[in-house]
Amino acid sequence: ARIVELSNGSAIATQTVGDGNAGNIHITATERLSLLDKPADQSILIARSNISTQSLGLPDADNPFGVNGNAGNIIINTPQLELTNGARINSATLTSGRGGDVTVTNANSVSITGEGPFDNFEQSFFGPGGSPASGIYTSTLGSTGCVGPCGNAGNINITTGSLTLQNGGLLNSGSSSSGAGGDITISATGNIQLSGTMLDGTPGGIFSRSIGTTLDSGVGGNISLTAGQSVTISNGASVSASSTGPGPTGNIQINAGNQFAMTNSSVTTEALHSSGGTVKITTNP
């Protein structure tokens, strides 16, 4: 279509509860793709406008030891992608199946901003770092649905002219299982701008988290940012790879083009019980 717009809790979704794979979601919008919800202070709406895919299988008589179906991939081809006030794109696996990749291609701009009302259900449904913020989320959550090792989370891949995350907007990949968190890879020909926090002061930005508690906990995904012009991080935003359990953290690599600027913000890797990742920041000579 020329314009694809989701609002007021509408959704496009695929899922699997067995060994079969969930379907892929492929959206081409020649002008823009918009997920537009109301601000948190103007709505009691709990449901998010979202594009999502999950592997949700649970053991049953036919699958007594769990299931293996993969979540689908989400492929978005549009010059303009915008998510506001808690709307999100989400891929998750609770099984041994792999989480689906989220890929955004041929974009001139990607803008993610704001937050919606919050419900405790979101922590389990959207995984490590589940929050009311607008964003793109991938996760491996783990459950009795895993056959042996749990599946890896999907990757987030964005190719764009510019990326803007404001007022708590997130790119978030996490693992709370034995599966690995997904990698986050951003390639922008122009600028990458991360700015601001949610209403409660929680940083927005780009996050990779491993929060599993068992000895086989999965490694967090890597974060890679490449900008043709600049990378700017300000007003409390963050780029972070962290682990609170035995799983190692991912690494952070930033190629900031002509300029890297950071004000009242952070780029960190942190591990409480495992190996910390590396941080590498470069600019053009």
N, C-alpha and C positions, 0 to 999 in steps of 0.2 A: 504494500500500500504506500501511498504518499506519506500519510501520517498514521501512526499507531499510538493510541493513547489509552492508558488504564488509570482509573481514578476511583476513589471512595471504596476501596477494598476489593476491587476486581482482580482477577487472576488468570494467568495461563499456566497450567501445571501438568506434569506427568509424574507417574510413580510406578514402582513395582513392589509387590509384597511376596514375590517368589523368586525362582531361579531365572525367569525371563528378564530381559533388560527393559528398563523404562524407555519410552520413546524420546527422541531428540526434539528440541524446540528450535526452530530456525525462523528468525524474523528479519525481513528486509523492509525498511521504511526509507523511501527515497528522500524524504524531507527531515523527519524526526521521529524518534521513539520516546514517549514521555510517560512516566509513572508519577502521577500527581495526586498527593493526598493533602488533607488539611493539617495545619499546624497543631501541635499537641495541646495548646491552650484554647483551641477553637473546636475541639471534637472529642466525643466520647467513644469514637470508633476504635475498636481493638484490632480488627482485621486489617492487614496491610494490602495495598495494591502490590502485586508481586508476580514475578515470573520464576517458577521453581521446578525443580526435579529432585526426587528422593528415591532411595532404596530403603524401604521401611519394613522389610520382611520380619516375621516373628516365627519361631519354631512352632510347628503343629504336627498333626499326624503324618502329613506328607513330607514335612521337612523337620524331623525331630532334632537335628543337629544344627539348625540354622539354614540360611539361604545365601545364594551367590549372585543374585541379579544386580547388574550395574544400574546406577542412576543414568539418566540421559545427559547429553551435552546440550548446552545453550549457546547458540551462535547468533550474534546480532550484527547486522550489516546496515549501518545508517550514518549519515553525516553528523547527526546531533542526537546524543543520548542524555536525558535528564531524569533524575530521581529526586523527589522532594518529600519532606515531612514524614519520614518513616517508610516510604516505599522502598522495595528492595528486589534484588535478584539473588536467588538462593539455590545452592546445590548441596545435598547432604546424603550421607550413607550411614545407616545403623547396622549394616550387615558386612559380610565378606566381599560383597560387590563394591566396585570402585565408585567413588563419587564422580559426578559429571564435571567436565571442564566448562568454564564460562569464557567465551571469546567474543570480544568486540572488535570489529574490523572497519576500516575505511571511514573512521569518524573524523570530523573536523574538530569537534568538541565533545567532551564528556563532563557533565556537571552533576555532582551529588551533594545535597545540602539538607540540613535540618533533621528533625526527629518527630516521631509521633508518640501517642500514649503507649505505656509499657505494661506488659502482662508477664507474670512469672513463667508462663508457658513458653515464652520465647527463649529462655535460657536453654531449655532442653531441645527445642525445635531448631534453633539457629546455631546451637553449638557454642564452643568457646568464644567468649566475647559477645554472646547474644545480647542485643541491646535495642533500644527504641530508635536508633539512628538509621537514616537512609543509608543504603550501601549495597555492595556486592559481597556475598558471604559464600564460602565453601567450607565444609567440615566433614570429619569422620567422628562419629559419636560413640560407636561401640554399643553392644547390647548382647543379650543371649542369642541374637540373630546371627552372630559371627560364627563361621565355621573355621576354627583355627584363627589365624591372624585376621583382624578386621581390615576392610578395604581402605585404600588411601583416599584422602580427600581430593577433589578435583582442583585443577589449576585455574588461576585467573590470568587471562592474557588480553591486554588492551593495546590497540594501535590507534593513535589519535593525533590530531594537531595539538590539542591542549587538554589537560586534565585539571579540574578544579574540585576540591573537596572543601566544603565550608560548613561551619556551625555544627560540627559533629559528624559529618559525612564520613563513611568508612569504606575501605577495602579490607576484608577480614578473612583470613584462612586459619583454621584451627584443628587440633586433634585432641580428643579426650579418650582415645582408644589406642590399640596397638598399631593402627594404620598411621601413615605419615600425613602430615598436613600438606596442603597444596602450595605450590610456588605461585608468587604474584609477580608478573612481569609486565611492566609498563614501558611503552615506547612512544614518545611524543616528539613530533617535529618542532614544536614550539616550546611552551612553558608547562611546567607542573607546579601547581599552587595548592598548598595545604594550609588551612587557616581555621582556627577557632575550636571551640569545645561544645559539648552538649550543655543543656541548661543547668545540669548539676555539676558542671566543671570537668566531666570525663572527657579526655582528649579525643578529638577526631583524628583521622589520618589513615595510615596503612599499618596493619598488624598481622603478625604470624604468631600463633600461640600453641604451645603444647601443655596441656593440663592433666594428662593421664597420671594415675597414681600407682600403676603396677610396674613391675620391673621391665616388661616388654613395651612400655609406652612409646608411642610413635614420635619420630623427630618432627620438629616444626618445619614448615616450608621456608624456602628462601625468598627474599624480596629483592627485585632488581628494577631500578628506575633509570631510564635513559631519556634525556631531554636535549633537543637541538639548541634551545636558547638558554633556559634557566630552570632551577629548582628552588622554590621559595617555601619555607615552612615558618609559620608565625602564629602568634596569639594562642599558644597552648597546644597546637597540633603536634602530632608525633609520628615517627616511623619506628616501629618496634618489633623485634623478634624476641620472644620470651618463653621460658619454661618454668613451671612451678613443680614439676615432678621429675622422674628419671629420664624422660625423653630429652635429647639434646635440642638446642635451639637451631633455627636456621641462620643463614648469613644475610647481611644487607650490603648491597652494592649500588652506589649512586653515581652515575655519570651525568653531571649537571650542565653540560654544554658550556656556555660562556660564563655562567655565574651560579654559585651556590650561596644562598642567604638564609640564615636562621635567626629568629628573634623570639625569645621567651618560649622556646619549643625544645624538642629533643629528637635525637636519633640514637637508639640504644639497642643493645642486646643484653639480656639478663637471664641467668639460670640459677635457681636455688639449689638444685640437687644433681646437676648434670653439667655437660660441657656447654659453655657459652659460644655464640657464633662470632664471626668477624664483621667489622664495619669497614668498608672501603668507599671513600668519596673522592672523585676526581673531577676536574674541569678541563676545558680545552687549554692547550699551552698559550 
